[in-house]
Amino acid sequence: MESVGLASGGALQGQVAVVTGAGRGIGRAIALALAEAGAQVLAVARTRSDVDETAALISQAGGAARAASVDVTQQSPVEHFVRDAIASVERIDILVNCAGNFASLDPVWEVDPGSWWKDLSTNLFGAFLCCRFVLPGMIAQRKGTIINLSGGGAGAPAPYWSGYASSKAAILRFTDSLAGEVAQFGIQVYALGPGLVRTVMTETLLQHPRVAEYAPWFPAALKSGHDVSPEAAGQLAVRLASLKAAELSGRAFSVGDDMDYIVSQSTMIAEGDFYTLRMRKPPTFERDLASTGLEGKTLIQRLFSEVVNRQMLDQLDDMVGAEFRLSPNGASGPDALRDLIRWLHATFSDLEYEVEDLIAEGDRVVARTRAQGIHRGAYLGIAATGRRVSFTETFMFRISDRRIAEWWIDTNRIAILQQIGVTFTAPDS
């Protein structure tokens, strides 16, 4: 390795960062961004001339960098690089696994096996090897941040480029698995989705003779200017490297995500298990409800008690993904529920709300409820002031997630509705 500069000030002042795949494209942009934020960067790539150029750019900007030529798919070179780096700079605070490969764009029955495996070995095994030999030092110092580059196909099927997509989906699982292992040592792990970036790798893919057949969206997106700059990934890497929100560790964030909002809602995001890769199954209300240890009426009773009896009007503004339809005239959204709650409490005192019956059909649940309270005025045109009046309502709602147990874990948080994405509907009859 070769020293080529001096450290600069910034949010990462005094930290040491290793960036693989730093010879060009996204990796180079991340290396430059970390250096600009004050980190000393150990820039790694297979091609020495490329990584030397990255280090020189950092040096010219007043930063500190060292350049190293390493094939991250080979254990011995990775192990030797990390050992030499620790001996030279004493520690590694940040590891960004950006070395990547995308060479196989063909049906599985036609693709070259070696090309397919190279995508897996570079993108996944390379990240594993670097983590394997950097982590002992991070564990000893009881702090560190690891950022693994995710990418296209990580969260959705990707026909004809299964090698790359499989490697990136695996990166998400590797990230949250590793986060669970190292949390006890104060180490945080994230996956970073850079978006569609125009790089040497993407330009090479555009030359594939059947790219228009196997991935027509790809050249179309680039042609229409829907690609993003590599500098955006660099900015996100700096943000992740400086995060102080341990509950977000293990999650995948992408360029374009509102990180200010995410950090402000970190507890809700952790409780809802958002920004993760999970298997989806059809909701099975009865089975999942059994896991809560609560009888169905009791569970729904707690939900309605929280929403209606406690008049949690302010928290209703925070609900995202919870759509309410509470009247045949089509009133919907959080304001409809807000208006209902206001009406109930303006009309009744000593309001009581009970669930009389609960019927589950797949992901649809019907709750027949009875409310009663001391009326403050007229009821159905009849003077009713001071009289206890009872009435019934039927709510139909859809379970859009399996985390039903979250409904009752903390009944003082309206965010439980946000976590499970409940939809309420009032039938016309």
N, C-alpha and C positions, 0 to 999 in steps of 0.2 A: 504494500500500500504506500501511497505517496501523499504527503501533506501539501496542500495547495492554497491555503488561505487562513484567514483569521475569523473568529466568531463575531457575530453582530448581535445587537440587542433585540429584544422582543419577548413574546409570550413564552417562548421555549428557551430562553436564555440559559446557557450552562448545561443544556441537555445534549446527549449524544444520540443520533438517529442513524439507523441502518436502513437504506432503501434499496431493495433489489429491483432489477429491471430499470435502473436509473439512467441507462444510456441514451434514452430518447423517449418521446411521447409522454404518456401519463406519468411514468416513473420519473422522468427528468423534471416534469412540472412539480411533482410532489417534493422531490429533493430540493428544488429551488425555493419552494414555499416554506419548507421546514427551516432551511438556512436563513431565509429572510426573517423568520420568526425568532431567530437566535440560536437554533440548534447547530451543533457541529455535525456534519453529514458524512457518513461513510457510504459513498455511492458505489453500487455493485451492479455489474452487468457482465455478459459473456464477452462482448467485444470491447477490448481495451481502449481503442481509439474513441469509441462512443462515450464511455464512462469518463475518460480523461477530459473530453470536451465539457461534460456536465460539471465536473469538478472545477474546470477553468472558469466556467460561467459564474459559479458560486464565488470563486476567488475574486473575479473582476468586480463583483457586486459588493465586495467587502466581507464576505462570509468565510466560513471555515469548512473545508472538505478534504476528504481522502478518497482516492479512487482505487478500486480493486476489480480484477477480472476473475469471476467465479461462475462456474456452472452449478446452479442451485439444485440440480437433479442428482448431483454426485456427493455422497456423504463425506468423503475425505476432504475435498476442497472446502466444503462448507464448514466442517469442523475446524480445519486449520485457519480459515479466515476469521472465525469468531475468536479462536484462541489468540491469534495475533492482534486482533482488534482490542481485546480486553487488556492484553499486555501493553498496548500502546496508549490507549485512551482511558483505561481503567474500568469502564463500564459501558453498558448500552441501555439507554432509557426508553428508546422508541424503536420498534421494528416495523417496517412497512414491507409487506410481501407483495410486490408489484410485478415481479418477473412473470411473463405470460406467453402463451402460445395458442394460436388458432390456425391450424393447418388442415383440419379434416372437415370438408364440406361435401358430403356424399351420403347416400343411403347406407345403412349399416351393412347390407349385403354386398356393397361395392367398395366401401371405403378401405383404404390401405390400413391394415392393423397397426403398423408402426407409426403412421401419422396420427391415428386416433389415440394411441397410447402416449404419444409425445405431448398431446394436449393435456392429458390427465397428469402425466409425470411432472410437467413444468408447473402447471397451475396449482395442483394439489400437493403432490409429493414434495415439490420444491418449497412450498410454504411450510409443510410439516418439518422438513429438515432444518430450515432456518429457525423455526420455533424450538425444535428439539435442542439445539446447541446454544441458543441465546437465552432460553428460559432459566437455566441454572444460575446465571449471573443476576437476572432480575429477581429470582426468588431469594437469593442471598441479600440483595439490597432492599427487598420487600416493597418494590414498586416497579412500575413499567407499563408501557402501552404497546399493544400489538394491533396492527391494522392489516387485514387481509383483503385484497382486492377481489370483489365479486364481479358480476358482469351479466351479460345477456344470457337468458335461459336459466338463471338461478331460481326464479320463482314461477316459471311457466314452461310448458313443453316447447322444444325447439327442434322440430323435425329436420333432418339432414345435417345437423351439426351437433349430434348427440355427445361427441367427445368433449367439446368445449363446454356445452351446457351442463353436462354431468359433473365436470370438474368444478364449475362455479356453484352449482347447487350443493356439492359436497363441501365447498368452502364455507357456506352458511352453517352447515351442521358442524363442521370442524370448529368454527368460530364459537358457537354457543356451547359446544361440549368443552372446549378448552377454557372458556370463561368460567365454567363451573368448577374446573379443577384448580384454577389459579386465583380465584377470588380471595381465598384465605391469605394470600401473600400480597394483597394490595395491587394486583396486576389487572388491568382492564384490557379486554379484547373486543375489537369491532370488525365488521365487514363494511367495506366502502364500495358502493356502486357508482362508477364514474360516468355512466351514461354512454351514449354513442359518440365516440371521439374519433376524429379523422387522424389516423396514425399510419405509420408504415405498414402495420399489420392489417388495418382495414383497407388500405389502398391495395395491398396484395390480394385480399379476398375479392375485391372488385374485379380482379383479372381472372377469377375462376370462370371457366367456360360455361358453367351452368348456374352461376349465381342468380341470374334473373329467374331461373326455374325453381331453384331450391330455397332462395331467400329474397323474393322480389321486393320486400319492404326495405331491404338493406340499401341497395343503390338508390331507391326512391327517396329514402330519408336523407341520405347524404346530398342528393341532387337538390332536394327542396330546402336544404339548409337547416334541418332539424338536428344536426349534430351539435355537441357542446364543446367548449374549449377545454383542453387538459388543465388549464389553470384553475378551473372550478373544482376539479378533484384535489388539487393542491390546497386550496382554501379549506375544503372539507377535512382533509387530512390534518391540517393544523388545528382545526376546531376539535376533532376527535382526540388528538394527542394532548390537548389542554383541558379536556372535560374533567369535571369534578363531580360526576354523577355515577357512582358505582352501580346503581340499579339499572343503568342502561347498558352495562357490559354484556357482551354476547349477542348484541342486536346488529342488524344491518341497516345502514343509512345510505341514502343516495344523494347525488348532486340534485339540487332542487328541493330537497326536504327542508322544512322550516325548523332549523335547529334551535332557534330561540324558543319556539313553541314546544318542541320536543323536550328540551331541558326543563321548561317550566311545568310540564306535565309528566315528569319522569316517573313519579310514583304510580300514576294512573296507567302509564304505558307498561310498567313492570307488572302491575297487577293484572292488566288485560293481556299480557303476553304478546304485545304488538311488536312489529318489525322483526319477526322471526319466521322461520320456515317450519310449518306444521302440516300434518296430514289432516285433511278435512273429511268428516264423515257425516252422513245425514243425522240431524238431531234426533235423539231418542229420549223424549222427555221423561218417560217413566224410569228408564234405566239410570239416567244421569241424576234424576231426582233422588233415587234410592241412595246414591253415593253421598248425599248431603246429610242423611240421617234425619231428615225432616219430612213430616207428612205434608202432602201437597198444599192443603189449605193453609197450613201454618206458614209455609214459605211465601205464598202469594199474599197472605195477610200481612207479613212483614213488609213486603214490597209496597202494598197500598198504604200501609201505615206511614211509611217513610215519605211517599209522594204526596199523599193527601192530608193526613192528620198533622204532619209536622210543618206543612206549608213551606216547603223548601223552594221558594220562588226564585231566589237569586241563583241557586245551583242549576236551575233549569236552563239558564243561558249557556251553561257549559256543556250541555248534552249534544253530542255529535253522533249522527247515525241513528238516533231514536226518533222515529216519526210517529206522531200521535194523531189518530182520527177519532174524535170523541162525539160527533153528532152527525145525524143523517144529512145535515145541510152541507157537509163537506169541509167544515172547519178542521184544520189539521196543523201539525207542527207544535213546537213547545208552547206557543202562545195559546193554543186551544186548551192544553192542559192547565196552563197558568190561569186562563179565564175560568175554567171549571173549578179550580181550587179556590179562587177568589169568590166565586159565586157561592160555593158550599159554605165557606166561612163567613160570608156576608149574610147568608140566609139562616144559618143554624148556629147555635151555641151548643157546647158539650157534644160535639159531633163524634159519632162512633161509626166505624167502617168494618164490616165483617165479610169474609168470603164464605158463601153458603155452599157452593158447589164448584168443582173443578173438573173439566173434561179435556183430555189430551188426545189429539188426533195427529200423529206424525209431528210436524213442527208447528202445528196450530193448537193453541190452548184457549179455551173459553172459560172465563171466571165469572160466575154469577155472584153478585155482591149485594149486600143489604146495608144501607146506611140509615142512621136515625139520629135525630138531634132535636133540640128545642128550637122551634121555628121562631124567627124574629118578626114575621109579618103575615102575609097571606099565602095559603097553599092551595093551588088550583082554584083561585078566586074566592076561597073561603077564609075568613078571618081565623088565623091560627097562632097569633102571638102568644108565646108562653106554652104552647102545646108541644108535646113530643111527637114528632112525625117520623114515619118510617117509609122508605122507598127503596126500590131495587134498581140496579143497573147491571148490564151485561157488557163485559169487555172481552174482545177477542184480540189476541196478539200472537205474533209469530216469533218463535225462537230461531235466531239466525246464527247462534253459536252454541257450543256444547258446554260452556263454562257456567252451568246453572248454579253450581255451588257458590259462585261469586255473589249471588243475589243476597245471601244472608250472612256472609263472613263478616261484613261490616255494614250494618244497617243504618249507620249514621252518615253514609257517603252516597250521594245521589249518583256518583260516578259509576256505581255498579250497573246502572242502565247503559251507560256508554260502553262499558266493557263487554256486554253481551249483545248489544245492538237490538234491543227489544222494540218491536213495533206494536202499538196498541191500535185497535180498531173498535168502534162502537157499531154493532150491527144495525141495520135499518129498522128491524122489527123489535 
